[in-house]
Each structure stands twice: as C-alpha cells, then as structure tokens.
Amino acid sequence: MTETTKSPVTRIVKMYRSKRLALATISLMTALTCGTCGTPDDYLVDKSTGIGYRLVYQAQTWPVARDRCADEGAKLAVPKTLNEYLFMQKLVRGMQYSSITGSDYKLVVWLGIHNLDDYRIWKNVDGENINETGFHKWSRGNGDGFSDAPEEPHCAGLDAVNWLRDFWCHRRQPYICQIKPI
C-alpha cells in the first residue's frame, strides 16, 4: 500500500507519531543544552555562566537577605570573576530605585560576602576567602576590616559604579540572590 492509497486516518496517525517524536527529540536536546532551564522565571540568567540572578527590592538586613535567598534554594550573590561582578553591577544600574521598600540607603545592594567570623578575612557565603577566589576588588577605603567591633561594617555589597563596598550588616538593603539552573 502506497502513502497515497492509505486511509486519511492512517496518514494522520503516522504524521502525529513523527511530530511527537520530533517534539520529544527537540525537548531532550533543549534540556541537554539549555543554560536557563530550571531557573525560576524571576531570575535573569547570565548566558556566559549559566548563573541566574534576582534583584530583590524588599530591603533586608544582611543575615535576613542571606536566609531569604537560601529559602528559595539560592544564595546571596557571590562574584567570583570580574565578568560576574560586572553582570551584577549591570543589574544594579537598571534598578528601579523608587520600587525599593524599607531600605536605609538605596544605593548599596547586598552580596554574599562578609567578615563576621574574623574581621581580617572577608569570606563569601560558600566559606571561601575572597582573596583566594578570582574577584576581590574593593572601592577605595573599603574592605580594610579595622576591628571586630559591631559598629564597623562587616558585610559587603555593590553599587552601580564602584567596586566592592563594605557596609553595616544591620542596615536594610536590597539584595541579589544567585541560583545555578538545574
């Protein structure tokens, strides 16, 4: 029986099966190659790294921001390369400052960097000394870690134009969560 002599129903079933196979193949290929798959919709993915970032406008203290990111399976953003830092800074440059709620100082956005354990060593939320990772450039007069006194800034953030900024952990700031797609 030739293709033209088969019943219309048989031809439709065959066509449906081949399209279904094609769609399944495309879905599988996409899942294997997609850098943004598994990233929640409100995260913006840096295509060069596959890391997703979300700028949170509801200001929190540094410890609360760290916990809120963790609650959604993410972490406070940790720039480990210059390119990652610049991507995060681009997010901050595009921030809608009027949308920030509850902030003490709208220009600094929390990152996952602190010296709470030892004021001489700035670590990221992964527990790494940032001097041993690929990125640890501070704005002038920042990151010196003079003492463990609570009135000293022990957490770090970024703004739209400078390098890393040390800031007081108890201040309520917007923050960036970072997630790696599944």
Summary of the structure (lengths in Angstrom):
residues: 182
radius of gyration: 23.3
end to end distance: 47.7
largest distance: 87.8
contacts: 514
relative contact order: 0.21
helix: 30%
strand: 23%
